[in-house]
Amino acid sequence: MVKPSNVSHIDLSDGRIVLMSYGTPVAVFVPGSGVIAHSHRYSVTTSRHVSQFAGKATITRVDDAAFAAAIAPVSMGRAHL
């Protein structure tokens, strides 16, 4: 399967993996806690990327503040090149 170019991930030094979709963090794998995703409603495609990222793990959906804390130091803003 070819990885879509609009999806990437950032591996953080503590083992967290942040899923990026179109330059925006949308989910994070936290060792020992599972997958945390922003409660924002995303497009069908981005939602599918989050589900694929989570695999069989339960996805915990959280608000802005909790998601920002889970992905820190990654910025919540869209990436600009």
Buried (B, 14 or more C-beta within 10 A) or exposed (E): EEEEEEBBBBEBEEEBBBBBBBEBBBBBBBEEEEBBBBEEEBEEEBBBBBEEBBEEEEEBBBEEEBBBEBBEEBEEEEEEE
